Amino acid sequence: MEIDELKKLIEKGQEKGNLHVKNSNSKEVGHIELNPMLHIVFSISLWKGEKWVDIRTWVLGQAGWTPTKKGIHFSANDFDKFREQLKEMQKFI
């Protein structure tokens, strides 16, 4: 996906409202509910003209949904490498 297309999707996502991610440069792609107060959130963002992937746990507290330090953030350029490692891990699950 080209950067301009992603920018449009991010803007569209902000209009609809992301459940977790409120950053104007990010688009929440989806989440997994581990329990009602703990989610794993998948998002993509733009930073200095480059796409970034973020997979992070979020907790629901008094102030609403908040990201935790538990997670990973990496360049979308490395996503294929990440996906290959997930395939390798799946062999052991």
BELLINHU-V269917 format. One record per backbone hydrogen bond with DSSP energy under -0.5 kcal/mol. NH is the residue of the N-H (numbers start at 1). CO is the residue of the C=O. If there is no record, write none. Layout:
BEGIN
[[NH:CO] [NH:CO]]
END
This chain:
BEGIN
[[6:2] [7:3] [8:4] [9:5] [10:6] [11:7] [12:8] [13:9] [14:10] [15:11] [16:12] [17:13] [26:23] [27:44] [29:42] [30:42] [32:40] [34:32] [34:38] [35:38] [38:35] [39:58] [40:32] [41:39] [41:56] [42:30] [43:41] [43:54] [44:27] [45:52] [46:25] [47:50] [50:47] [52:45] [53:74] [54:43] [55:72] [56:41] [57:70] [58:39] [59:66] [60:37] [61:59] [61:64] [64:61] [66:59] [68:57] [71:69] [72:55] [74:53] [76:51] [78:75] [79:76] [82:78] [83:79] [84:80] [85:81] [86:82] [87:83] [88:84] [89:85] [90:86] [91:87] [91:88] [92:89] [93:90]]
END
